[in-house]
Amino acid sequence: MTYPLCMPAPGRLRERRPWLPLIGAALAVVAVCALGMWRPWVTPSAPVAVEQNVVAQIAPATLQLPDEPHVLVFGDSWVYGSAAIVPTLGFAYRLEDELGWNVTVDGVRGSGYLKPGIDGGSYGERVAALDPSLDPDLVIVEGSINDRRLYPAGYQDAVTAVWDSLVALYPEAQFVILGPAPQVLPVEAPTAQIDADLAALAGARGWWYISPIAEGWISPDNYAAVIDTGPTGRDHPSTAGHAFLAGKVAEAVAGMIEPTEVVADAPLDEAPITP
């Protein structure tokens, strides 16, 4: 006699298996976990590379310059003097009158640490073409907002290579880094990060760093007076803007220069002579 498959045979008690539900539940959990790990509906993303920017900072020493130092100002279109009535009214040229310096200006429009310029190469290519006999007492390296579209890939390496080349070329020179100034407000995020990177890298060398962004040189209050937003200015400093920047740079650098020692020849108890 046959019995339905779903019924137990007569004379036998159905054997209870309390562990079967537990095994089934465990298998279900394993299956869910495996599916969750696999997730065939999700496209795997590339690993995110986190660039560490934690470097030890060294306090910069005061600049020690002769009375009429030879200064190289190296940078982009802001150094070139773009949007001034004539380029020689740019802020870099004006530093000669502001501080009584002998200034050599090397500015290339559109150039940056990563980006080749309109009239020349990237900063690294241009440093390689500098005259070794120039022998400046001070080198000011400005910029650059031109790198913001290429940042951050290779940026810190490019900066390090340029600065190393400058030190090798002019080993007796002192260095000041002038960070990018905002051409638009609010400051673009890559420009702000470039500013932070340059500040950290300069600090690691014990070099002075000037941050127009952190110092708020260009703000909503003076933006229209400093930046020429017209079709010829294209968000560069106007002639008045270059004069303003020259004054700010001169003020910043003056605060880095070792003060002249006071000559104490006269007796201290004498009253000052009134003209």
VEXDREN-2710 file (C-alpha; in Angstrom, 1 decimal):
% VEXDREN-2710
k/r/px/py/pz
1/MET/0.0/0.0/0.0
2/THR/1.3/3.4/-0.9
3/TYR/0.8/6.5/1.1
4/PRO/0.5/10.1/0.0
5/LEU/3.9/11.8/0.2
6/CYS/2.5/14.5/2.4
7/MET/1.3/12.1/5.1
8/PRO/3.3/9.9/7.5
9/ALA/3.0/6.1/7.3
10/PRO/0.5/4.5/9.7
11/GLY/2.0/3.2/12.9
12/ARG/4.8/5.7/12.9
13/LEU/4.9/9.0/14.8
14/ARG/6.1/12.0/12.8
15/GLU/9.6/12.7/13.8
16/ARG/9.9/16.3/15.0
17/ARG/13.0/18.2/13.9
18/PRO/13.1/21.5/15.9
19/TRP/16.5/22.3/14.5
20/LEU/15.3/22.6/10.9
21/PRO/13.8/26.1/11.3
22/LEU/17.0/27.2/12.9
23/ILE/19.1/26.0/10.0
24/GLY/16.7/27.6/7.5
25/ALA/16.9/30.9/9.3
26/ALA/20.7/30.7/9.4
27/LEU/20.9/29.9/5.7
28/ALA/18.6/32.9/5.0
29/VAL/20.8/35.2/6.9
30/VAL/23.9/33.9/5.1
31/ALA/22.2/34.5/1.8
32/VAL/21.1/38.0/2.7
33/CYS/24.7/38.9/3.8
34/ALA/26.2/37.4/0.7
35/LEU/23.8/39.4/-1.5
36/GLY/24.5/42.5/0.5
37/MET/28.2/42.1/0.0
38/TRP/27.8/41.4/-3.7
39/ARG/25.2/44.0/-4.5
40/PRO/25.1/43.4/-8.3
41/TRP/22.9/46.5/-8.8
42/VAL/25.6/48.8/-7.5
43/THR/28.6/49.7/-9.7
44/PRO/31.8/49.6/-7.7
45/SER/33.4/52.9/-7.3
46/ALA/37.1/53.6/-7.6
47/PRO/39.0/54.0/-4.3
48/VAL/39.2/57.6/-3.2
49/ALA/42.8/58.7/-2.7
50/VAL/43.2/61.0/0.3
51/GLU/46.2/63.2/0.0
52/GLN/47.8/63.9/3.4
53/ASN/48.7/67.5/3.8
54/VAL/50.1/67.5/7.4
55/VAL/53.6/68.9/7.4
56/ALA/55.6/70.4/10.2
57/GLN/55.8/74.2/10.1
58/ILE/58.9/76.2/10.6
59/ALA/58.7/79.8/11.8
60/PRO/60.2/82.1/9.1
61/ALA/63.3/84.2/9.9
62/THR/63.2/87.9/9.2
63/LEU/64.4/88.9/5.8
64/GLN/67.8/90.4/5.6
65/LEU/68.1/92.6/2.5
66/PRO/70.6/95.2/1.4
67/ASP/69.5/98.8/1.1
68/GLU/68.6/98.4/-2.6
69/PRO/68.0/94.7/-3.1
70/HIS/67.6/93.0/-6.4
71/VAL/64.2/91.3/-6.4
72/LEU/62.7/88.8/-8.8
73/VAL/58.9/88.8/-8.9
74/PHE/57.8/85.6/-10.7
75/GLY/54.2/84.7/-11.5
76/ASP/51.2/84.8/-13.8
77/SER/49.1/87.5/-15.5
78/TRP/48.8/89.5/-12.3
79/VAL/52.6/89.8/-12.2
80/TYR/52.5/90.5/-16.0
81/GLY/50.3/93.5/-15.3
82/SER/47.2/92.4/-17.2
83/ALA/44.3/94.9/-17.3
84/ALA/46.5/97.8/-16.2
85/ILE/46.6/100.6/-18.8
86/VAL/50.1/99.4/-19.6
87/PRO/51.6/96.3/-18.1
88/THR/54.4/98.3/-16.4
89/LEU/51.7/99.8/-14.1
90/GLY/51.2/96.3/-12.8
91/PHE/51.7/95.7/-9.1
92/ALA/55.1/93.9/-9.5
93/TYR/56.6/96.9/-11.4
94/ARG/55.2/99.3/-8.8
95/LEU/57.1/97.5/-6.0
96/GLU/60.2/99.2/-7.3
97/ASP/58.8/102.6/-6.3
98/GLU/57.0/101.3/-3.2
99/LEU/60.1/99.8/-1.6
100/GLY/63.0/101.2/-3.5
101/TRP/63.9/97.9/-5.0
102/ASN/65.6/96.9/-8.2
103/VAL/62.9/94.6/-9.6
104/THR/63.0/92.0/-12.3
105/VAL/59.4/91.1/-13.4
106/ASP/58.7/87.7/-14.9
107/GLY/55.0/87.2/-15.5
108/VAL/53.3/85.0/-18.1
109/ARG/49.6/85.2/-18.7
110/GLY/47.7/82.0/-18.0
111/SER/50.7/80.3/-16.5
112/GLY/50.7/78.2/-13.3
113/TYR/52.5/75.4/-11.5
114/LEU/50.6/72.9/-13.7
115/LYS/49.2/75.0/-16.5
116/PRO/51.2/76.3/-19.5
117/GLY/50.7/80.0/-20.2
118/ILE/49.7/82.0/-23.3
119/ASP/53.2/83.5/-23.8
120/GLY/55.3/80.8/-22.1
121/GLY/55.2/77.4/-20.4
122/SER/54.3/76.3/-16.9
123/TYR/56.2/77.6/-13.9
124/GLY/58.6/74.6/-14.0
125/GLU/59.4/75.2/-17.7
126/ARG/59.9/78.9/-17.1
127/VAL/62.2/78.5/-14.1
128/ALA/64.4/76.2/-16.3
129/ALA/64.7/79.1/-18.7
130/LEU/65.7/81.8/-16.1
131/ASP/69.1/83.5/-16.3
132/PRO/71.3/81.9/-13.6
133/SER/73.4/85.1/-13.5
134/LEU/70.4/87.1/-12.3
135/ASP/71.4/86.4/-8.6
136/PRO/68.5/88.1/-6.8
137/ASP/68.5/88.9/-3.1
138/LEU/64.8/88.0/-2.9
139/VAL/62.5/85.9/-5.0
140/ILE/58.7/86.5/-4.7
141/VAL/56.7/83.7/-6.4
142/GLU/53.0/84.6/-7.0
143/GLY/49.9/82.6/-7.8
144/SER/48.3/80.9/-9.3
145/ILE/44.5/80.7/-9.9
146/ASN/45.3/79.3/-13.3
147/ASP/45.9/75.9/-11.7
148/ARG/42.4/75.6/-10.2
149/ARG/41.0/73.6/-13.2
150/LEU/43.8/71.1/-13.0
151/TYR/44.1/70.9/-9.2
152/PRO/44.7/68.7/-7.2
153/ALA/46.4/65.9/-9.4
154/GLY/50.2/66.4/-9.1
155/TYR/49.9/69.9/-7.7
156/GLN/52.0/69.6/-4.6
157/ASP/54.7/67.7/-6.5
158/ALA/54.8/70.4/-9.1
159/VAL/55.1/73.1/-6.5
160/THR/57.9/71.3/-4.7
161/ALA/59.8/70.8/-8.0
162/VAL/59.5/74.5/-8.9
163/TRP/60.7/75.7/-5.5
164/ASP/63.5/73.2/-5.5
165/SER/64.7/74.4/-8.9
166/LEU/64.6/78.0/-7.8
167/VAL/66.7/77.2/-4.7
168/ALA/69.2/75.3/-6.8
169/LEU/69.3/78.2/-9.3
170/TYR/69.6/81.0/-6.8
171/PRO/71.0/79.4/-3.6
172/GLU/71.8/82.8/-2.0
173/ALA/68.3/84.2/-2.4
174/GLN/65.6/84.5/0.2
175/PHE/62.0/83.5/-0.8
176/VAL/58.5/84.8/-0.2
177/ILE/55.5/83.0/-1.6
178/LEU/52.5/85.2/-2.6
179/GLY/49.4/83.1/-2.8
180/PRO/46.6/83.5/-5.3
181/ALA/44.2/86.4/-5.0
182/PRO/40.5/85.8/-5.8
183/GLN/39.5/87.0/-9.2
184/VAL/35.8/86.3/-8.3
185/LEU/33.8/86.3/-5.1
186/PRO/33.0/84.2/-3.3
187/VAL/36.5/82.5/-3.5
188/GLU/36.3/79.4/-5.6
189/ALA/36.9/76.2/-3.6
190/PRO/39.9/75.0/-5.6
191/THR/41.5/78.4/-5.2
192/ALA/41.0/78.3/-1.5
193/GLN/42.6/74.8/-1.3
194/ILE/45.5/75.9/-3.5
195/ASP/46.1/78.8/-1.0
196/ALA/46.0/76.3/1.9
197/ASP/48.5/73.9/0.2
198/LEU/50.9/76.7/-0.7
199/ALA/50.8/78.0/2.9
200/ALA/51.6/74.6/4.3
201/LEU/54.4/73.9/1.8
202/ALA/56.0/77.3/2.4
203/GLY/55.7/76.8/6.2
204/ALA/57.5/73.5/5.9
205/ARG/60.5/75.3/4.4
206/GLY/60.4/78.2/6.8
207/TRP/59.4/80.6/4.0
208/TRP/57.2/83.6/4.5
209/TYR/53.7/83.2/3.0
210/ILE/51.4/86.0/2.0
211/SER/47.7/85.0/1.7
212/PRO/45.5/87.7/0.0
213/ILE/42.6/85.4/0.7
214/ALA/43.2/84.9/4.4
215/GLU/44.0/88.6/4.8
216/GLY/40.8/89.6/3.0
217/TRP/42.6/92.0/0.5
218/ILE/39.7/91.7/-2.0
219/SER/36.3/91.8/-0.4
220/PRO/32.7/92.6/-1.5
221/ASP/33.4/96.2/-0.2
222/ASN/36.3/96.9/-2.6
223/TYR/35.9/94.3/-5.3
224/ALA/34.5/96.7/-7.9
225/ALA/37.4/99.1/-7.3
226/VAL/40.1/96.5/-7.5
227/ILE/38.9/94.0/-10.2
228/ASP/38.1/95.0/-13.8
229/THR/35.3/92.7/-14.8
230/GLY/34.9/94.2/-18.3
231/PRO/35.6/92.5/-21.6
232/THR/39.2/93.7/-21.6
233/GLY/39.9/93.3/-17.9
234/ARG/38.5/89.8/-17.7
235/ASP/38.6/89.7/-13.9
236/HIS/42.1/91.0/-13.5
237/PRO/43.1/94.0/-11.3
238/SER/42.5/97.4/-12.8
239/THR/45.2/100.0/-12.9
240/ALA/43.9/101.2/-9.5
241/GLY/43.7/97.6/-8.4
242/HIS/47.3/97.0/-9.2
243/ALA/48.3/100.1/-7.2
244/PHE/46.3/98.8/-4.3
245/LEU/47.9/95.3/-4.5
246/ALA/51.4/96.9/-4.7
247/GLY/50.7/98.7/-1.5
248/LYS/49.5/95.5/0.2
249/VAL/52.5/93.5/-0.9
250/ALA/54.9/96.2/0.1
251/GLU/53.3/96.5/3.5
252/ALA/53.4/92.7/4.0
253/VAL/57.1/92.4/2.9
254/ALA/58.1/95.4/5.0
255/GLY/56.9/93.5/8.1
256/MET/59.2/90.7/7.2
257/ILE/62.4/92.7/6.9
258/GLU/64.8/92.9/9.8
259/PRO/64.5/96.4/11.3
260/THR/67.5/98.7/11.1
261/GLU/69.5/98.7/14.3
262/VAL/69.1/101.9/16.4
263/VAL/72.3/103.8/16.8
264/ALA/72.5/105.0/20.4
265/ASP/75.3/107.5/20.3
266/ALA/73.4/110.4/21.9
267/PRO/72.9/110.5/25.7
268/LEU/69.5/109.1/26.7
269/ASP/68.9/111.9/29.2
270/GLU/69.1/114.7/26.7
271/ALA/65.8/116.2/25.6
272/PRO/64.9/115.7/21.9
273/ILE/65.8/118.6/19.7
274/THR/62.7/120.3/18.2
275/PRO/63.3/121.6/14.7
END
